[in-house]
Amino acid sequence: MEQAINHIVIVGGGTAGWITAGILAAEHNADNGKLSPSPKLNITLVESPDVATIGVGEGTWPSMRTTLKKIGISETEFLISCDASFKQGSRFINWTHSLTENHSNNPSNSPSNSPSNKSSDHYLHPFSLPMGTNEIDLCPYWLPHRDQVSFADAIGQQNQLSQLFLAPKQITTAEYQFQNNYGYHLNAGKFSQLLQKHCTEKLGVSHLRDHVTAIHKKDNGDIGYLATKHSGEIAADLFVDCTGVKSLLLGEQLEVPFICQKAVLFNDSALAVQVPYPEPETDIASCTHSTAQTNGWIWDIGLPTRRGVGHVYSSSHTTQAEAEQQLIDYLKPTAGLDVDNLNIRALSIAPGHRQVCWKNNCMAIGMASGFIEPLEASALALVEWSANTLAQQLPANRHVMDIVSARVNKRFQQHWQQIIEFLKLHYVLSKRSDSDYWHDHRESSTIPDSLQEQLQLWQTQPPSRHDIQHTDVLFPAASFQFVLYGMGFETQMPNQLKPSLQNRAQQLFADNIKRTQGLKQVLPSNRELLNKIQQYGLSRI
């Protein structure tokens, strides 16, 4: 009889490692967040005490609410302990045209004024799906009115609400519930600490701080055990590689090839900085601001106590010194202090992913399996998908593991194909002409064939669920609609629309206007709600 999968060892901590540990434990060893008297799995997380996590990724998707609830963490505790705030989507500024092309006199187009600056070029990719998504696709019915109202404003409320710095819920709204869908901005270091504390104290995960000095494989290529500096040999039935870009197990030991995507998405460098607010009660942004630059783009994330800002760029198109100067120029109008004294960290990005995420008895999760760039903040969402997939499809024994891993690897490859195409879409649609960087992004040789085909199709009809080739996608058709029409893409007017559906669409458009006005009256600002949560907490479900 085959040996059952009883012991799982996760190598590497950080957000990826601890989310994986929490989801595995919650799925197999707990019920309603409480540890079972007889846990099914022995879960051990091994991390080196000397390897610091990168901790730059501070944006999540709404799926994180499901993850936190599943592993049993109170939303109030999470928000307070992780210096977290609410994220309702991503706002893209100056992606279609540069500031010069927009004829704007604002030298920084900073997030404090750019979304309300009529001369600026910006749009929102919100987290809430269009009104009536389950019964009708509103996009064809919006197209005849595209010169009067933006797509985001026609089908939802978050574009307007986020420009007013409003929260997605009220203090009377229960934990993880909402008036508008939301994820989070958070302090990644504090988040890892909370996950570690919860997993070890509430979910029975063993935590070992030690150096892995060697990895020993079996004759069949499986990993047999890890040799450590102080704790001896650690054997397991299944290993999870969360060692970041080093990919110690899957990449180095099991030699799974790395597929570089720099020819498609050029960004390979980043500069990150933490920026204090000029005043304690400064408004907290309700979405991530992504402001295009000459050879890259700048992210700007609002936390309760500071902003997290960074410049992602292509080293093939500019120098670090030039990128740093653009970052400083961006910060000067809003930082309220001497920006030259800020501590700017330089980071390298290897844009690409492993050929597969699971080989033999090892699955890689997080940056160990791949990373492109932080645009659209898909990294943590992919961690959640990977951890949930492993937890829900955990093979009963080694004999059937290859069947499961083949299925997981196929979906992994599909996810990466869609991520690459969706991120590339932002660059392809740009009309910026201020550098070779933007021209090169529009070269057909850098655009995946499947994306070129979709763009040709979308000239005649809007993106729909029929364009998505598999279920359980990271980006639904609505995401493509928000980006396409936020950047002014032209689609032919629909030839024929059923009168009954036209009437329903008009009703939904009218309902959306009423709902938008109503929410403007009752929703608190992000900061106001977070202050109240500090004082009173949110009610538990």
Secondary structure, 3 states (H helix, E strand, C coil): CCCECCEEEEECCHHHHHHHHHHHHHHHCEECCEECCCCCCEEEEEECCCCCCCCCCCECCCHHHHHHHHHCCCHHHHHHHCCCEEECEEEEECCCCCCCCCCCCCCCCCCCCHHHCCCCCEEEEECCCCCCCCCCCCHHHHHHHCCCCCHHHHHCCHHHHHHCCECCCCCCCCCCCCCCCCEEECCHHHHHHHHHHHHHHHCCCEEEECCEEEEEECCCCCEEEEEECCCCEEECCEEEECCHHHCHHHHHHCCCCEEECCCCCCCCEEEEEEEECCCCCCCCCCCEEEEEECCEEEEEEECCCEEEEEEEECCCCCCHHHHHHHHHHHHHHHHCCCHHHCCCEEEECCCEEECCCEECCEEECHHHCEECCCHHHHHHHHHHHHHHHHHHCCCCEHHHHHHHHHHHHHHHHHHHHHHHHHHHHHHHCCCCCCCHHHHHHCCHHHCCHHHHHHHHHHCCCCCCHHHCCCCCCCCCHHHHHHHHHHCCCCCCCCCCCCHHHHHHHHHHHHHHHHHHHHHHHHCCEHHHHHHHHHHHCCCCC
